[in-house]
Amino acid sequence: MEQIRISVALASYNGEKYIASQLESILQNLSERDEIVVSDDGSTDRTREIVTSFLEKDARIRLVDGPKQGIIANFEHALKECRGAYLFLSDQDDVWAKDKVEKVMQEFEKEQVSLVIHDVEVRNESLEQVLMPSFFAYRGSGAGSFKNFCKNTYMGCAMALKREVLSKIFPIPRDIQMHDQWIGILSDYYFGKSFFLKEPLLKYRRHERNNSDFSRHGILKMIQIRLLLAKRLLAQMKKLRKR
């Protein structure tokens, strides 16, 4: 069997409304050597039915049962099921640019990094209105473990990483704010700074069911979140030193 080049880890849950357009936009980016792993976390709508209709026509798609422990656990499960040398994370309701994979892979080769994150364009639910032309500009995005510990500028749906990064990130704690910050910080710490590609290669669909939260927490809440993250990161680094 030919080695899989790229795996897309897609975490789904009750995403019937937009998962078809998400899958279509991903498939047009992939070669025959690539795969999409859909980890479904117990959807009660037509999500699994829709994904099954795709995989019956396209062997590059695999549908696996998620752990039913929330979005962080579901993304971890999807990543563990991936077989590729390069792993792209995907939400269930966005739309990839036609040349997203090509441009991200060019940066892996050119910059010799272990993680690439590209800019995204935030749109309304119908994708007809641009709400935010650049997530990078909004967040002041850039590489660095300490920078992103203080203020997370990663966005999971725009992340791609080499397989070697997986050796440092598991298990992903279930009580941290989100998996993207955890993955980005540890990748930057162990493998050098990530590359931030300043080109929007994804239309991020903003709606009431998004898991990502663009709101700002109060100072006390922010301190609590950072203290917990620091505790989990130090524990992870201590465990990795013992290997």
C-alpha positions as CSV (number, residue, x, y, z in Angstrom):
1,M,0.0,0.0,0.0
2,E,1.4,3.4,-1.0
3,Q,2.2,5.6,2.0
4,I,-0.4,8.2,2.8
5,R,0.9,11.7,2.3
6,I,-1.7,14.0,3.9
7,S,-4.4,13.2,6.5
8,V,-7.2,15.6,7.3
9,A,-8.5,15.2,10.9
10,L,-12.1,16.4,10.9
11,A,-14.1,16.4,14.1
12,S,-17.9,16.2,13.6
13,Y,-20.9,16.5,15.8
14,N,-24.4,17.4,14.5
15,G,-23.0,19.1,11.5
16,E,-25.5,18.1,8.8
17,K,-26.1,21.6,7.6
18,Y,-22.6,22.3,6.3
19,I,-20.5,19.2,6.4
20,A,-21.1,18.3,2.7
21,S,-19.7,21.6,1.5
22,Q,-16.8,21.2,3.9
23,L,-16.0,17.8,2.5
24,E,-16.3,18.9,-1.1
25,S,-13.9,21.8,-0.5
26,I,-11.3,19.4,1.1
27,L,-11.5,16.7,-1.5
28,Q,-10.7,19.1,-4.3
29,N,-7.4,19.8,-2.5
30,L,-6.4,16.2,-2.1
31,S,-4.5,13.6,-4.2
32,E,-5.2,9.9,-4.4
33,R,-2.4,9.4,-1.8
34,D,-4.4,11.4,0.8
35,E,-7.2,10.8,3.3
36,I,-9.9,12.4,5.4
37,V,-10.6,10.9,8.8
38,V,-14.0,12.0,10.1
39,S,-14.4,11.3,13.8
40,D,-18.0,11.7,14.6
41,D,-18.8,12.2,18.3
42,G,-22.3,10.7,18.4
43,S,-24.3,12.9,16.0
44,T,-28.1,12.6,16.3
45,D,-28.8,14.4,13.0
46,R,-27.9,13.3,9.4
47,T,-24.2,14.0,9.8
48,R,-23.1,10.3,9.6
49,E,-25.5,9.6,6.8
50,I,-24.1,12.5,4.7
51,V,-20.5,11.4,5.4
52,T,-21.4,7.8,4.5
53,S,-22.8,8.9,1.2
54,F,-19.4,10.5,0.4
55,L,-17.2,7.6,1.5
56,E,-19.3,5.2,-0.6
57,K,-18.1,7.1,-3.6
58,D,-14.6,8.0,-2.4
59,A,-12.3,5.6,-0.6
60,R,-10.2,8.5,0.7
61,I,-12.7,9.1,3.4
62,R,-12.9,7.1,6.7
63,L,-15.7,7.5,9.3
64,V,-14.7,6.5,12.8
65,D,-16.7,6.7,16.1
66,G,-15.5,9.5,18.4
67,P,-15.0,9.1,22.2
68,K,-18.1,11.2,23.1
69,Q,-16.0,13.2,25.6
70,G,-16.2,16.7,23.9
71,I,-14.4,18.5,21.1
72,I,-10.9,18.3,22.4
73,A,-11.1,14.5,22.9
74,N,-12.7,14.2,19.5
75,F,-9.9,16.0,17.7
76,E,-7.3,14.0,19.6
77,H,-9.1,10.8,18.5
78,A,-9.2,12.0,14.9
79,L,-5.5,12.8,14.9
80,K,-4.6,9.4,16.4
81,E,-6.6,7.7,13.5
82,C,-4.6,9.6,10.9
83,R,-2.0,7.7,8.9
84,G,-0.4,10.6,6.9
85,A,3.0,12.2,7.1
86,Y,1.3,15.6,7.3
87,L,-1.9,16.3,9.2
88,F,-4.4,19.1,8.6
89,L,-7.1,19.9,11.1
90,S,-10.6,20.7,10.0
91,D,-13.9,21.9,11.4
92,Q,-17.1,20.6,9.9
93,D,-18.6,23.9,8.6
94,D,-16.0,25.9,6.8
95,V,-14.8,26.0,3.2
96,W,-11.2,25.5,2.1
97,A,-9.6,27.5,-0.8
98,K,-8.9,25.4,-3.8
99,D,-5.2,25.8,-3.4
100,K,-4.9,25.6,0.4
101,V,-3.0,22.3,0.6
102,E,-0.7,23.2,-2.3
103,K,0.3,26.5,-0.7
104,V,0.7,25.1,2.9
105,M,2.9,22.2,1.6
106,Q,5.1,24.7,-0.3
107,E,5.7,26.4,3.0
108,F,6.6,23.2,4.8
109,E,9.2,22.6,2.2
110,K,10.5,26.1,1.9
111,E,10.5,27.1,5.6
112,Q,11.5,23.6,7.0
113,V,9.1,23.9,10.0
114,S,6.9,21.4,11.8
115,L,3.7,23.5,11.9
116,V,2.1,25.9,9.4
117,I,-0.9,28.0,10.2
118,H,-2.5,30.2,7.5
119,D,-4.8,33.2,7.8
120,V,-8.6,32.9,7.5
121,E,-11.4,35.1,6.4
122,V,-14.3,35.1,8.9
123,R,-17.7,35.3,7.2
124,N,-21.3,35.2,8.2
125,E,-23.3,31.9,8.2
126,S,-24.2,32.2,4.5
127,L,-20.6,33.1,3.6
128,E,-21.9,36.1,1.7
129,Q,-20.6,38.7,4.1
130,V,-17.0,39.2,5.3
131,L,-17.0,39.9,9.0
132,M,-13.3,39.9,9.5
133,P,-10.9,39.9,6.4
134,S,-7.9,38.7,8.5
135,F,-7.9,36.6,11.7
136,F,-4.2,37.3,11.9
137,A,-4.7,41.1,11.9
138,Y,-7.4,40.8,14.5
139,R,-5.4,38.7,16.9
140,G,-1.9,40.0,16.1
141,S,-0.9,36.4,15.2
142,G,2.6,35.1,15.3
143,A,4.8,32.3,16.4
144,G,6.4,31.6,19.8
145,S,5.5,29.6,22.8
146,F,5.5,32.4,25.3
147,K,3.6,34.8,23.0
148,N,0.8,32.2,22.4
149,F,0.7,31.3,26.1
150,C,-0.1,34.9,27.0
151,K,-2.5,35.3,24.0
152,N,-3.5,32.4,21.8
153,T,-3.2,33.4,18.1
154,Y,-3.5,29.9,16.7
155,M,-6.6,28.7,15.0
156,G,-7.1,24.9,14.8
157,C,-9.0,24.9,11.5
158,A,-6.1,26.6,9.8
159,M,-3.4,24.3,11.2
160,A,-1.2,21.7,9.5
161,L,1.6,19.8,11.2
162,K,4.2,17.2,10.6
163,R,3.6,13.7,12.1
164,E,6.5,14.2,14.5
165,V,4.5,16.8,16.5
166,L,2.1,14.1,17.7
167,S,4.9,12.6,19.8
168,K,4.8,15.7,22.1
169,I,1.1,16.6,22.3
170,F,-0.7,13.5,23.6
171,P,-2.7,13.3,25.7
172,I,-4.4,16.7,25.2
173,P,-5.9,17.8,28.6
174,R,-9.7,18.0,28.5
175,D,-9.9,20.9,30.9
176,I,-7.8,23.4,28.9
177,Q,-9.5,26.1,26.8
178,M,-8.9,24.6,23.3
179,H,-6.6,22.1,21.6
180,D,-5.1,24.5,19.1
181,Q,-3.2,26.5,21.7
182,W,-1.8,23.3,23.3
183,I,-0.6,21.9,19.9
184,G,0.9,25.2,18.8
185,I,2.8,25.9,22.0
186,L,4.3,22.5,22.3
187,S,5.2,22.4,18.6
188,D,7.0,25.8,18.9
189,Y,8.7,24.7,22.1
190,Y,10.1,21.4,20.8
191,F,10.4,21.9,17.1
192,G,11.1,25.6,16.6
193,K,8.8,28.4,15.7
194,S,5.8,27.7,13.5
195,F,5.3,29.5,10.2
196,F,2.4,31.9,9.9
197,L,1.3,32.1,6.2
198,K,-0.3,35.5,5.8
199,E,-2.8,34.5,3.2
200,P,-6.5,33.6,3.9
201,L,-7.0,30.0,2.7
202,L,-10.2,29.3,4.4
203,K,-13.7,30.8,4.7
204,Y,-14.5,30.5,8.4
205,R,-18.3,30.3,8.9
206,R,-19.4,32.3,11.9
207,H,-22.7,31.1,13.5
208,E,-24.3,30.4,16.8
209,R,-23.0,26.8,17.1
210,N,-19.3,27.6,16.7
211,N,-17.0,26.0,19.2
212,S,-14.4,28.8,18.8
213,D,-15.1,31.9,20.9
214,F,-13.9,35.3,19.8
215,S,-15.1,37.1,22.9
216,R,-12.6,38.4,25.5
217,H,-12.6,37.1,29.1
218,G,-12.3,39.2,32.2
219,I,-8.9,39.5,33.9
220,L,-9.7,37.0,36.6
221,K,-11.0,34.4,34.2
222,M,-7.9,34.9,32.0
223,I,-5.6,34.4,34.9
224,Q,-7.4,31.2,35.9
225,I,-7.2,29.9,32.3
226,R,-3.5,30.6,32.1
227,L,-2.6,29.1,35.4
228,L,-4.4,25.9,34.5
229,L,-2.7,25.8,31.1
230,A,0.7,26.4,32.7
231,K,0.1,23.6,35.1
232,R,-0.8,21.2,32.3
233,L,2.1,22.2,30.1
234,L,4.7,21.8,32.9
235,A,3.3,18.4,33.7
236,Q,3.5,17.4,30.0
237,M,7.1,18.6,29.7
238,K,8.1,16.7,32.9
239,K,6.5,13.5,31.5
240,L,8.3,13.9,28.2
241,R,11.7,14.4,29.9
242,K,11.2,10.9,31.5
243,R,10.8,9.1,28.2
